[in-house]
């Protein structure tokens, strides 16, 4: 996703913020009409799932960001 430079760093940070603020949020609108499934994305990364249950904010944020960067749940 990031390698194609279709999604800016600021969009990734905003998506991470959305996941951390509201785990129930499903679709997150990215640039160029793309959407990211915020429910499926962290669930596909076991470390992100584990991090979401901790009280370690930095680890939680890093793992969610990693899950988003590795995500295949981006649609149009």
KELUMRO-128808 format. One record per residue: chain; residue in three letters; residue number from 1; x, y, z of N, C-alpha, C in turn. Coordinates in Angstrom, 3 decimals. Layout:
BEGIN
{atom A,ALA,NUM,{X,Y,Z},{X,Y,Z},{X,Y,Z}},
...
//
This chain:
BEGIN
{atom A,UNK,1,{0.832,-1.175,0.000},{0.000,0.000,0.000},{0.880,1.243,0.000}},
{atom A,UNK,2,{1.810,1.335,0.900},{2.642,2.531,1.021},{3.646,2.618,-0.115}},
{atom A,UNK,3,{4.139,1.478,-0.591},{5.142,1.469,-1.643},{4.613,2.108,-2.919}},
{atom A,UNK,4,{3.344,1.942,-3.164},{2.735,2.523,-4.364},{2.539,4.024,-4.217}},
{atom A,UNK,5,{2.830,4.567,-3.060},{2.668,5.984,-2.717},{1.280,6.519,-3.044}},
{atom A,UNK,6,{0.310,5.642,-2.983},{-1.062,6.059,-3.189},{-1.692,6.530,-1.893}},
{atom A,UNK,7,{-1.043,6.221,-0.781},{-1.560,6.600,0.521},{-0.460,7.354,1.263}},
{atom A,UNK,8,{-0.776,8.554,1.701},{0.204,9.402,2.387},{0.397,8.959,3.836}},
{atom A,UNK,9,{1.537,9.319,4.388},{1.833,9.010,5.790},{0.748,9.540,6.719}},
{atom A,UNK,10,{0.243,10.739,6.411},{-0.790,11.346,7.244},{-2.071,10.513,7.236}},
{atom A,UNK,11,{-2.390,9.890,6.114},{-3.577,9.038,6.044},{-3.404,7.779,6.876}},
{atom A,UNK,12,{-2.213,7.235,6.872},{-1.929,6.048,7.671},{-2.047,6.390,9.153}},
{atom A,UNK,13,{-1.473,7.515,9.560},{-1.569,7.952,10.947},{-3.020,8.180,11.351}},
{atom A,UNK,14,{-3.803,8.778,10.464},{-5.218,9.019,10.761},{-5.976,7.700,10.888}},
{atom A,UNK,15,{-5.635,6.711,10.071},{-6.279,5.402,10.162},{-5.924,4.719,11.478}},
{atom A,UNK,16,{-4.668,4.829,11.899},{-4.246,4.269,13.187},{-5.036,4.934,14.311}},
{atom A,UNK,17,{-5.150,6.263,14.248},{-5.920,6.993,15.260},{-7.368,6.507,15.299}},
{atom A,UNK,18,{-7.942,6.246,14.127},{-9.331,5.788,14.053},{-9.494,4.418,14.697}},
{atom A,UNK,19,{-8.562,3.523,14.452},{-8.630,2.195,15.066},{-8.527,2.316,16.582}},
{atom A,UNK,20,{-7.586,3.105,17.048},{-7.375,3.230,18.488},{-8.516,3.963,19.178}},
{atom A,UNK,21,{-9.207,4.831,18.468},{-10.310,5.587,19.061},{-11.611,4.805,19.097}},
{atom A,UNK,22,{-11.850,3.996,18.072},{-13.144,3.320,17.958},{-12.973,2.000,17.219}},
{atom A,UNK,23,{-12.817,0.929,17.967},{-12.602,-0.383,17.353},{-13.795,-0.853,16.534}},
{atom A,UNK,24,{-14.964,-0.247,16.724},{-16.155,-0.657,15.989},{-16.210,-0.063,14.587}},
{atom A,UNK,25,{-15.370,0.942,14.318},{-15.352,1.556,13.000},{-14.974,0.506,11.963}},
{atom A,UNK,26,{-15.711,0.435,10.893},{-15.416,-0.575,9.877},{-14.637,-0.013,8.700}},
{atom A,UNK,27,{-15.252,0.858,7.928},{-14.597,1.373,6.732},{-13.992,2.738,7.008}},
{atom A,UNK,28,{-12.771,2.922,6.538},{-12.086,4.194,6.690},{-11.714,4.676,5.296}},
{atom A,UNK,29,{-12.131,5.867,4.952},{-11.901,6.408,3.616},{-10.480,6.935,3.483}},
{atom A,UNK,30,{-9.775,6.415,2.491},{-8.432,6.874,2.165},{-8.504,7.721,0.892}},
{atom A,UNK,31,{-7.373,8.113,0.377},{-7.315,8.911,-0.849},{-7.790,8.115,-2.057}},
{atom A,UNK,32,{-8.166,8.843,-3.068},{-8.525,8.264,-4.368},{-9.669,7.267,-4.269}},
{atom A,UNK,33,{-10.583,7.474,-3.332},{-11.753,6.627,-3.217},{-11.502,5.255,-2.630}},
{atom A,UNK,34,{-10.338,5.016,-2.117},{-10.031,3.723,-1.495},{-10.541,3.702,-0.065}},
{atom A,UNK,35,{-10.894,2.523,0.394},{-11.303,2.359,1.788},{-10.466,1.263,2.435}},
{atom A,UNK,36,{-10.318,1.370,3.726},{-9.566,0.394,4.508},{-10.517,-0.194,5.532}},
{atom A,UNK,37,{-10.578,-1.509,5.604},{-11.430,-2.176,6.582},{-10.694,-2.201,7.921}},
{atom A,UNK,38,{-11.102,-1.332,8.834},{-10.400,-1.197,10.103},{-10.696,-2.315,11.089}},
{atom A,UNK,39,{-11.725,-3.087,10.832},{-12.008,-4.234,11.691},{-11.166,-5.420,11.247}},
{atom A,UNK,40,{-11.152,-5.679,9.956},{-10.420,-6.829,9.425},{-8.908,-6.642,9.523}},
{atom A,UNK,41,{-8.426,-5.436,9.285},{-6.986,-5.189,9.229},{-6.248,-5.612,10.493}},
{atom A,UNK,42,{-6.595,-5.103,11.676},{-5.868,-5.558,12.867},{-6.074,-7.045,13.150}},
{atom A,UNK,43,{-7.252,-7.569,12.811},{-7.534,-8.984,13.075},{-6.656,-9.925,12.274}},
{atom A,UNK,44,{-6.064,-9.450,11.178},{-5.233,-10.310,10.349},{-3.787,-10.368,10.837}},
{atom A,UNK,45,{-3.483,-9.628,11.888},{-2.133,-9.579,12.426},{-2.202,-9.963,13.908}},
{atom A,UNK,46,{-1.670,-11.108,14.255},{-1.795,-11.599,15.633},{-1.142,-10.669,16.651}},
{atom A,UNK,47,{-0.060,-10.027,16.274},{0.589,-9.078,17.189},{-0.304,-7.867,17.433}},
{atom A,UNK,48,{-1.000,-7.396,16.401},{-1.914,-6.260,16.567},{-3.068,-6.636,17.481}},
{atom A,UNK,49,{-3.603,-7.830,17.308},{-4.692,-8.295,18.166},{-4.223,-8.344,19.612}},
{atom A,UNK,50,{-3.039,-8.883,19.823},{-2.470,-8.963,21.167},{-2.229,-7.562,21.740}},
{atom A,UNK,51,{-1.702,-6.662,20.926},{-1.396,-5.304,21.375},{-2.647,-4.539,21.781}},
{atom A,UNK,52,{-3.756,-4.774,21.098},{-4.990,-4.051,21.396},{-5.517,-4.360,22.796}},
{atom A,UNK,53,{-5.053,-5.446,23.385},{-5.538,-5.823,24.718},{-4.598,-5.373,25.832}},
{atom A,UNK,54,{-3.534,-4.657,25.490},{-2.565,-4.241,26.505},{-2.767,-2.791,26.932}},
{atom A,UNK,55,{-2.024,-2.396,27.932},{-2.029,-1.006,28.372},{-0.712,-0.325,27.991}},
{atom A,UNK,56,{-0.120,-0.776,26.891},{1.135,-0.208,26.394},{0.836,0.593,25.118}},
{atom A,UNK,57,{0.539,1.894,25.248},{0.098,2.707,24.111},{1.049,2.704,22.911}},
{atom A,UNK,58,{2.346,2.782,23.157},{3.295,2.826,22.038},{3.296,1.513,21.259}},
{atom A,UNK,59,{3.285,0.390,21.979},{3.269,-0.913,21.312},{1.955,-1.097,20.557}},
{atom A,UNK,60,{0.872,-0.710,21.188},{-0.445,-0.809,20.563},{-0.453,-0.028,19.246}},
{atom A,UNK,61,{0.016,1.199,19.283},{0.034,2.055,18.094},{0.929,1.455,17.004}},
{atom A,UNK,62,{2.115,1.003,17.386},{3.042,0.425,16.401},{2.481,-0.828,15.744}},
{atom A,UNK,63,{1.850,-1.674,16.521},{1.311,-2.913,15.959},{0.117,-2.641,15.043}},
{atom A,UNK,64,{-0.729,-1.688,15.413},{-1.860,-1.329,14.548},{-1.347,-0.713,13.254}},
{atom A,UNK,65,{-0.343,0.151,13.357},{0.233,0.760,12.155},{0.841,-0.312,11.255}},
{atom A,UNK,66,{1.550,-1.266,11.839},{2.134,-2.357,11.057},{1.049,-3.155,10.348}},
{atom A,UNK,67,{-0.028,-3.454,11.053},{-1.132,-4.207,10.450},{-1.730,-3.434,9.277}},
{atom A,UNK,68,{-1.862,-2.128,9.425},{-2.406,-1.314,8.335},{-1.456,-1.300,7.152}},
{atom A,UNK,69,{-0.175,-1.130,7.412},{0.803,-1.097,6.326},{0.878,-2.427,5.573}},
{atom A,UNK,70,{0.641,-3.519,6.281},{0.686,-4.842,5.651},{-0.675,-5.298,5.126}},
{atom A,UNK,71,{-1.641,-4.456,5.269},{-3.025,-4.828,4.983},{-3.305,-5.129,3.515}},
{atom A,UNK,72,{-4.176,-6.113,3.341},{-4.719,-6.421,2.015},{-6.200,-6.090,1.972}},
{atom A,UNK,73,{-6.708,-5.411,2.980},{-8.133,-5.147,3.055},{-8.482,-3.739,2.565}},
{atom A,UNK,74,{-7.832,-3.331,1.490},{-8.102,-2.024,0.895},{-8.935,-2.247,-0.360}},
{atom A,UNK,75,{-10.016,-1.542,-0.426},{-10.889,-1.673,-1.586},{-11.163,-0.334,-2.231}},
{atom A,UNK,76,{-11.915,-0.381,-3.296},{-12.301,0.851,-4.002},{-13.748,1.116,-3.801}},
//
